Amino acid sequence: MAIAVNEDGYREVLGTAEGMKVDKASWVSFPQWLRGRGLDGVKLIVGDKCLGMLEAVGEVFPQAKYQRCTVHFYRNVFSVAPRVKVKLVAKMLKGHPCIGKQEGHTGKG
């Protein structure tokens, strides 16, 4: 699923597609389809760090920066944290300046 933030700060669904694999060959048609529909000016792509997606969007939108989704990041961290330490780790992550509330975030949409 591709979601964009419009000029007013609200999210809009650009499109969805179903894929059977996570490799580049399976991923590349989706960003190409979005570009073919007129999507341009892509500045940021947020995803789960799937290598196939990274390669595909990097090929189709080479100017865009990539940011790992914080939800997926949290899930990965919690999956390796000792169960008795999960609350402490969550508290540490929330307090980290790179992960906490970002300046300028409107919370819209």
Secondary structure, DSSP 4 states (H G I P E B T S, - for coil): -EEEE-TTS-EEEEE----S--SHHHHTHHHHHHHHTT-----EEEE---HHHHHHHHHH-TT-EEEE-HHHHHHHHHHHS-GGGHHHHHHHHHH-TTTSPPTT-----
